[in-house]
Amino acid sequence: MIVEEMMKTDLVTLTPDHTIAEAMKLLDTHKIRHIPIVNDLHYVVGIISDRDVRDASPSILDSNYTSALLSEPVRMIMQTEVITAHPLDFVEEIASIFYEHQIGCIPVTKNKRLVGVVTERDLLHTFIQLTGTNKPGSQIEIKVENKAGVLAEVTSLFGSKRTNILSVLVYPDVDERYKILVLRIQAINPLISINTLKENGYEVLWPKLPEMT
């Protein structure tokens, strides 16, 4: 999946000259946590988060409290080193950026202009879709040899039983000679699939049925 398929295009933006008070109002009204800051050409020049606004807002417990601080422009608090993505970037690459830089929002630009945003929530929703956990079904984990063609061999067994596969994930085993296949199938009772796998010599790691231990 690419970024273009998951990004939000109904954008809420501000310019550097808008006030902190205006930013506070937009964050609250739209129930969002980040606002890209753009110039007249719609180029991204900064970004602010609810934390930036919260840190900049004076406390009512402060004896020097003054609402005048809220009239300051957002350019005073915006982050100017903005990490951006392209609509054709892969979701996996974006996930890596979120993790590596510990950020919560990435503006998406095309020809330097802002065309969308991706948030941690969008990424989580996409992961749920990709893994099929938003649909009724069962998860099966299988330990297989780390060799070419093994995935095709396993999925053909599900096809022979006319069992629909919702998603497939592959991750390495501690022993490099093996890998783990995680399949989510469109079946509430996975027993038939588990028995088929066992009959064909595959080790099922999950679910752990009593007769399998």
N, C-alpha and C positions, 0 to 999 in steps of 0.2 A: 504494500500500500504506500502511496505517496502523500506528501503533506497536503497537496491540493484537495484530496478526498476527505480530509479530516479538519482542515482549518475553518475557523469562523470568518465570514466575510461581512457580517453586519457589525461594523466597527464603531467603537466609541473612541474618539481621539480629542486631543487638545493641542494648542500651539504653545510655544514657550511663554507667551505673554498672558495666557489665562492664569487666573489666581488659584492659590491653594484651596480657597473656599469653594471655587467652582469644581475643582478636582474632587474634593470631599463629597460634594453633592452628587456628582456623576457616579462615583464609586458606590454610594449608598443607593441611588435610584436604580441603577442597573445591576446591583448585586454582583459586582466584579471586583477583582483584586489588582488589576493592572490596567494602565492606560498608556498607549503609545503617544509620544509627543512628535508632531510633524510640523514641517515648515509649509510655506505657501505652495511648494511643488509636490507636497505630500510625501516628501522624503522623511524617513525616520531620523530624528535628531536626538531623541532621548526616550526614556520610559520612566514612569513612576508606578510605585506599588502602594497598596494601602498602608504598608509599614512605613514607607517614606513619608506619607502624609501624616500618619499617626505620630511619627517621631518629630515632625516639624510643627505639629499642632501644640499650642500652649495648654498647659493643664489649668483647669479652673481652680485648683488648689494652690497654684502659684500666686504669691502676693503681687507679682509683677505681671499678672495675666493681662493681656490686651488682645482684642480681636483684630487689631491692626495687622498682626502677623499673618493672619489669614488672607490679607489683601496682597501679600507678596506674590510675584509671579512664580509659576511652577519651575521655571528655569533655575530657580534657586535650590531646588531639591531633586530635580530629575537626574537619573543616571544617564550619562552621555556615552558610555562605552556599551553599546547595545549589540548583542549577538542576534543575528537575523538568519532566516532560512529562506530557501527558494521553494516555490510550489512543487517543483519536481524532485525535491529531496525525498529520500526514503524515511519512513517513520522510525525505523531502527536507528538511523543516524541521529534523528532528533531526540530520541530517548537517551542516547549516549550523551548528547550535549546537556540535556536536563540534569542528568546524574553527575556529570563531570563538573559542571559549573554551579550546581545547586541553585538553579533559577526556577521560577514558576511560570514564565511566559516568554514566548519567542515570537516577535513580529515576523511576518512573511512578506518579502519584497520581491518585486519583479521590475526590472529596469529601474531599480533604485526606489520605486514607489511602493508604498504600503498597500498590500492587497488582502491581507488576512492576519490572523493571530492564532497561535496554538498555545494552549495552557496545559498544565499538569492534568487537569480534569479531562481535557480533550484526549490526552494521551492515554489516561486510564480507561476512558470509555472505549477507545479504539482497541486497547488490549483486550478488554472484555469481549468485544465483537470478534476479534481475531481468534480468541481461544474458544469461542462458542459457549461461554458460561452463561450467557443471557438467554439460552434456549434449554428446554428440558432435555436431559440426557445423562449419560454415565461416562466416567473417566476411567481409562485403562492405561496402566504403565507397563511397558514390556522391555525387558533387557535383551538386546540382540547383538550379534557380532557387528563390529565396526567395519563393514565391507560394502562395496557398491552393490546396489540392487536389492538390499535387504528390505528397504521401505516398501518397494513395489511388491515383494513377496508377502509381506504382512498385510498390506492393504487389499491385496487380491483375496485373502481369506475372508475379509469382511464383505467384499463384493460377492463372493460365492454364497454368502448367507443373506444377501440383499440387505445388508446393514449399512445405513448411511453414516459417513464420517463427517462430523461437523468441523473438526480442526485437528491438526497434527503439529506437535512440537517435538524437536529433537535436541537433546543435550548430552554432553559427554559423561561417561561413567568414570569413576575413580581409576578403574583399569582401562587403559587406552585401547585395549583389544575389543571393548564393548561400547555401546551407546544406549541411551534410554529413549524410547519412543513413548510419547504421551498423546494418546488419541482420545478425543471426546466423540462419542457415538450417539446417534439419535435412537437411544433405547433406554428405558428406565431400568430394565433387568439385563445386566451384561453377561449373565451366566452362559448363554449359548456361545457368545463370542469368546469368553474365557476358556470354555471347554474346547472350542475349535483351535484356539492358540496352543493349548496344552497338548492336544492330540498331534499337533504338527511340530512339537518339540520346543516351543517358545516358553521362556520363563516370565510369568506374569508377576510383577512386583506389587501391583495394586489393581483392584482390591484384594486384600488378603483373606481368602475364604478359609474356613476351618480345615477343610480337606486338603488345602494346598500347603499347610504348614508342616 
